[in-house]
Amino acid sequence: MNSDVFMITPEGSGLRLDVVLTQMRPLHSRTRWQEWIRKGLITIDGVTVLQPNYRVSLGSTCSVMDLPDPTPCDLTPHPMNLYVHYEDSDLLVIEKPAGLVVHPGNGTHAPTLIHGLLAQCADLSGIGGVQKPGLVHRLDKDTSGLMIVAKNDQAHQGLSRQFAERSMEKKYLAFVVGKPMPSFGRIDTLLGRHPEKRLQQAVLTCGGKQAITTYRTVKTNGKISVLECGLLTGRTHQIRVHCAHLKHPLLGDSLYGRGVGHIRQALHAHRLRFCHPATGDIIELISPLPPDLQELWDKMDDSDPQGQ
């Protein structure tokens, strides 16, 4: 059993209680939070709230008490050769290869990253549940790069809080079609499920959730550019959708950019900076480009390196 207390921030003021809980504690689904609210497990300023649509106020104290213990994982470990950038008793940061699905889901039958992690690390946080032990965040199947994994529930909660508060710095290298002008900027939109194409996300004029991506051009030859993208939010397919929104889709992105120019979406999570949830130390890790993207980088004409 566990408890959790946090204060309602300006970003959450006026929103539904179930929405705020999903945003602030994204380890659990909105449906699960609604169930727990109706069971009387959530209080606002000491008063039990039973309505998921209750509107919270700035500065109110939300207490989450006595949530059920996490369900044990029932997946079978599958040995994989996973490169570890950092590991201690609380967490590890691994290099996810392109083409590997992060966790089991509908239509996924082959071993996933989670199966490999279970073979490599016996003690993973149980908060993620049966299918997602240890997972604090995820990368798309064809995205490569740094992923952080929690070994215990305390580390999981601390890392998830950094994601929710946008204090964890995540940088990606994105190879895109063309040359964005200006060469740097900030994309701030609403992002949600595409109204017609249910497998896609889309920039919306109303509804959805705020999505913020920063970018700067680090290399270009006019036909292809490499952008360093920063995520201030963590929406599904965020960089892919925002690059397509700029009319500069990712190379190889068959869902948002017709898959031109590369065998897979050319996106790599190359830098991660966060506060260790137990020690308070700042940890910064950098992942070099994998061979396929390094080859693409080397083939680019470097006559205009800064995209000016």
C-alpha positions in Angstrom: 0.0 0.0 0.0 1.2 3.5 -0.6 0.3 7.2 -0.5 1.1 10.2 -2.6 0.5 14.0 -2.0 0.9 16.8 -4.5 -0.4 20.4 -5.0 -2.5 21.5 -8.0 -0.4 23.7 -10.3 -1.5 26.4 -12.7 -1.5 23.9 -15.6 -4.0 21.7 -13.7 -6.3 24.4 -12.3 -9.9 24.1 -13.5 -9.3 20.6 -15.1 -11.2 17.4 -14.1 -9.7 15.5 -11.3 -9.3 12.3 -13.4 -7.5 14.4 -16.1 -5.1 16.0 -13.6 -4.3 12.6 -12.0 -3.6 11.1 -15.4 -1.3 14.0 -16.3 0.5 14.2 -13.0 0.8 10.4 -12.4 0.8 9.0 -15.9 1.8 5.5 -14.8 -1.9 4.7 -14.6 -4.7 5.1 -17.2 -7.5 7.6 -16.9 -9.9 4.7 -16.6 -8.0 3.3 -13.6 -7.9 6.7 -11.9 -11.7 7.1 -12.4 -12.2 3.7 -10.7 -10.0 4.7 -7.8 -11.8 8.1 -7.4 -15.2 6.3 -7.2 -13.8 4.0 -4.6 -12.9 7.0 -2.4 -9.1 6.8 -2.6 -8.6 10.4 -3.5 -9.0 13.5 -1.3 -8.8 17.2 -2.2 -7.8 19.4 0.8 -8.7 16.5 3.1 -12.2 15.9 1.7 -12.9 12.7 -0.2 -14.0 13.3 -3.8 -16.0 10.6 -5.5 -16.7 12.3 -8.9 -14.0 12.0 -11.6 -15.3 15.2 -13.3 -14.7 17.3 -10.1 -12.9 20.5 -11.1 -9.7 21.1 -9.1 -8.5 24.5 -8.0 -5.0 26.1 -8.0 -3.1 25.4 -4.8 -5.4 22.6 -3.6 -3.7 19.6 -2.1 -4.5 16.3 -3.7 -3.9 13.1 -1.7 -3.8 9.7 -3.2 -4.1 7.1 -0.4 -3.9 3.3 -0.2 -3.7 2.4 -3.9 -3.8 -1.4 -4.5 -0.3 -3.0 -4.7 1.0 -3.4 -8.3 0.2 -6.6 -10.1 3.3 -8.9 -10.4 4.8 -9.3 -13.8 4.0 -12.6 -15.5 6.2 -12.3 -18.6 9.0 -14.8 -19.5 12.5 -13.3 -19.7 14.2 -13.4 -23.1 17.9 -12.8 -23.2 19.0 -9.8 -25.4 22.2 -8.1 -26.0 21.2 -4.7 -24.5 23.8 -2.0 -24.1 23.6 -0.3 -20.7 24.7 3.4 -20.5 24.1 3.6 -16.7 23.0 1.4 -13.9 22.8 1.4 -10.1 20.5 -0.1 -7.5 17.6 2.3 -8.4 17.6 2.6 -12.2 19.3 1.8 -15.5 19.5 3.6 -18.8 19.7 1.4 -21.8 20.2 1.8 -25.6 17.0 0.7 -27.4 17.7 -0.5 -30.9 15.5 0.4 -33.8 12.9 -2.2 -34.7 12.3 -3.4 -31.1 8.8 -3.0 -29.6 9.1 -1.7 -26.0 6.3 -3.7 -24.3 3.7 -6.3 -25.2 0.4 -5.1 -26.7 -2.3 -6.0 -29.2 -0.7 -7.8 -32.2 2.8 -8.0 -30.6 3.9 -11.6 -30.3 7.7 -11.4 -30.7 9.9 -10.7 -27.6 9.9 -7.1 -26.6 12.3 -4.8 -24.8 10.6 -5.7 -21.5 11.3 -9.4 -22.1 15.0 -8.5 -22.6 15.1 -6.3 -19.5 13.6 -9.1 -17.3 16.4 -11.4 -18.5 19.0 -8.7 -17.7 17.6 -7.2 -14.5 15.6 -9.2 -12.0 14.5 -6.2 -9.9 12.2 -3.9 -11.9 9.6 -1.6 -10.5 6.1 -3.1 -10.4 4.2 0.1 -10.8 3.9 -0.3 -14.6 1.9 -3.5 -14.0 1.9 -6.9 -15.6 3.0 -5.9 -19.1 5.1 -2.8 -18.4 7.3 -3.4 -15.3 9.9 -0.6 -14.8 8.8 1.5 -17.7 8.9 5.3 -17.0 8.5 6.2 -20.7 8.7 4.6 -24.1 10.0 5.0 -27.6 8.3 4.0 -30.8 9.3 0.7 -32.3 11.5 2.2 -35.0 13.0 5.0 -32.8 16.5 4.2 -31.3 18.3 5.7 -28.3 18.2 6.3 -24.6 15.5 4.8 -22.4 15.4 5.0 -18.6 14.0 2.1 -16.5 13.2 2.1 -12.8 14.2 -0.8 -10.5 12.0 0.1 -7.6 8.7 1.9 -7.0 10.3 4.9 -5.2 12.6 5.5 -8.2 9.7 5.0 -10.6 7.6 7.7 -8.8 10.5 10.1 -8.6 11.3 9.8 -12.3 7.7 10.0 -13.4 7.3 13.2 -11.3 10.2 14.7 -13.3 8.4 13.8 -16.6 5.2 15.3 -15.4 6.9 18.5 -14.1 8.9 18.7 -17.4 12.2 18.9 -15.5 13.7 15.9 -17.3 15.6 17.0 -20.4 15.2 14.8 -23.5 16.9 15.6 -26.8 16.4 13.8 -30.1 18.2 13.9 -33.4 15.7 13.9 -36.3 16.6 13.6 -39.9 14.0 15.5 -41.9 13.1 16.2 -45.5 14.2 19.7 -46.7 15.5 22.7 -44.8 13.2 24.3 -42.1 13.0 28.0 -42.1 13.7 29.5 -39.7 16.4 27.1 -38.7 15.3 27.0 -35.1 12.0 27.4 -33.2 9.3 26.2 -30.9 6.2 24.3 -31.9 3.3 24.6 -29.5 0.1 23.0 -30.6 -2.8 20.8 -29.4 -2.2 17.1 -30.2 -4.7 14.3 -30.3 -6.0 11.3 -32.2 -6.6 12.0 -35.9 -10.3 12.5 -36.5 -10.3 10.1 -39.4 -7.1 8.0 -39.3 -7.4 6.3 -36.0 -3.8 5.0 -36.0 -2.4 8.5 -36.3 -2.1 11.5 -34.1 -2.7 15.0 -35.5 -2.4 18.7 -34.7 -5.9 19.8 -33.7 -7.6 23.2 -33.5 -9.5 22.2 -30.4 -9.4 19.3 -28.0 -6.4 17.1 -27.5 -3.5 18.0 -25.2 -0.8 20.7 -25.4 2.3 19.5 -27.1 5.5 21.5 -27.1 8.6 20.7 -29.2 11.7 22.9 -29.6 14.1 22.4 -32.5 17.3 23.7 -34.0 19.1 22.7 -37.2 22.5 21.2 -36.5 23.3 20.1 -40.1 21.8 20.5 -43.6 22.5 20.1 -47.2 19.2 21.7 -48.3 17.6 18.4 -49.2 18.0 16.8 -45.8 18.4 18.5 -42.4 19.3 17.1 -39.0 17.3 18.8 -36.2 18.0 18.5 -32.5 14.5 18.3 -31.0 13.6 18.9 -27.3 10.4 17.6 -25.8 8.7 19.8 -23.2 5.7 17.4 -23.2 5.6 13.7 -24.0 2.7 13.0 -26.4 2.4 10.0 -28.6 4.3 10.5 -31.9 5.0 14.1 -30.9 8.2 14.8 -32.8 6.9 12.9 -35.9 3.7 14.8 -36.0 5.3 18.2 -35.3 7.9 17.7 -38.1 5.2 16.7 -40.5 3.2 19.8 -39.4 6.3 21.9 -40.4 6.1 20.3 -43.8 9.5 18.6 -43.1 8.6 15.0 -42.1 11.1 12.5 -40.8 12.9 10.5 -43.4 11.5 6.9 -43.4 8.4 7.8 -41.5 5.8 5.7 -43.4 2.9 6.9 -41.1 3.4 10.7 -41.4 5.9 11.2 -44.3 5.3 8.4 -46.8 8.5 6.7 -45.8 10.8 8.6 -48.2 14.6 8.4 -48.0 15.4 5.8 -45.3 14.5 2.3 -44.2 13.0 3.4 -40.9 12.0 6.7 -39.3 15.2 8.5 -38.8 14.8 9.5 -35.1 17.2 8.9 -32.3 17.0 9.7 -28.6 20.5 11.0 -28.1 20.6 12.9 -24.9 19.0 12.5 -21.5 19.5 14.7 -18.4 17.7 14.1 -15.1 18.0 14.3 -11.3 18.6 10.9 -9.7 15.5 10.2 -7.6 17.5 8.8 -4.7 20.7 10.8 -4.5 19.7 14.1 -6.1 22.8 13.9 -8.5 22.4 15.3 -12.0 22.9 12.5 -14.6 23.5 13.4 -18.2 24.0 10.7 -20.9 24.6 10.9 -24.6 24.0 8.2 -27.1 26.0 8.3 -30.4 24.1 7.8 -33.7 23.6 4.1 -34.6 25.3 2.9 -37.7 22.4 3.5 -40.1 22.0 7.1 -39.1 25.7 7.7 -38.8 26.0 6.6 -42.4 23.3 9.0 -43.4 25.0 11.8 -41.5 28.3 11.1 -43.3 26.8 11.1 -46.7 25.2 14.5 -46.2 27.0 17.4 -47.9 28.3 19.6 -45.1 28.5 22.8 -47.1 25.8 24.4 -44.9 26.4 22.9 -41.5 24.3 25.3 -39.5 21.3 25.6 -41.8 21.8 29.3 -42.4 
